[in-house]
Structures are given as structure tokens and as C-alpha cells.
């Protein structure tokens, strides 16, 4: 086991400890491409229920105005039972009736298993 495995093994329980039973949804929109007309003619959306942590604000030091903007927040999504992989710039997070764009998403693993996704979200 390398240093990274040791760090992740210690980190995962801490991250899981802040996950609440708060439910939210990841909304995935897909477009149907019409081969005859050459245009995307229908948009489908499907909501996937997820368990999330409370949102965590980025520190002022982390906000650079470009990749991380003022008002962005981190949120952790439990991977257990999740049927999709959160896709930045495609999927949105719906929390407390508000919809946020997923800007960035990264899995956190323990051994070979993804246990949680860390995501950056923006209004």
C-alpha cells in the first residue's frame, strides 16, 4: 500500500462522516439527434436521486476568479447506489429545489471502489 492509498484510506471515513441523509438529484439531459434533419430535435432529462453532504464554501485563497469563482461550492455525493458518473458541464445538481451546474467532479476511492464523488458546483 502506497502513501496515496494510506491517505485515501484515512480520508474516506472523514468524508463519509460529513455525508448526511440529505437527498438531492443529479439531472442528466440528453439530446436526440435526427439523422434526417441533421438537428437535435428532442431533449430528454432523467433525475437520479443521490445522497449529498452539506455544501462547503471554497476559501478565499482557493477562489481564483476563473476555474473557481465566488459563490462556487464543494459538495460530496455518495457513490453507493449511484447509477451514473457525474459529468461536468452536462449534468446539474438539484438541491433544495435549486439547480446548479456541475463544473468539476472527481471520484474518491478506497482500494478499487469509488466511495464518493467530490464535485464543484455553480449557480
C-alpha positions, 0 to 999 in steps of 0.5 A: 500500500502506497502513501496515496492509498494510506491517505485515501484510506484515512480520508474516506471515513472523514468524508463519509462522516460529513455525508448526511441523509440529505437527498438531492438529484443529479439531472442528466439531459440528453439530446436526440439527434435526427439523422434526417434533419441533421438537428437535435430535435428532442431533449430528454432529462432523467433525475437520479436521486443521490445522497449529498453532504452539506455544501462547503464554501471554497476559501478565499485563497482557493477562489481564483476568479476563473476555474473557481469563482465566488459563490462556487461550492464543494459538495460530496455525493455518495457513490453507493447506489449511484447509477451514473458518473457525474459529468461536468458541464452536462449534468446539474445538481438539484438541491433544495429545489435549486439547480446548479451546474456541475463544473468539476467532479472527481471520484474518491476511492478506497482500494478499487471502489469509488466511495464518493464523488467530490464535485464543484458546483455553480449557480 
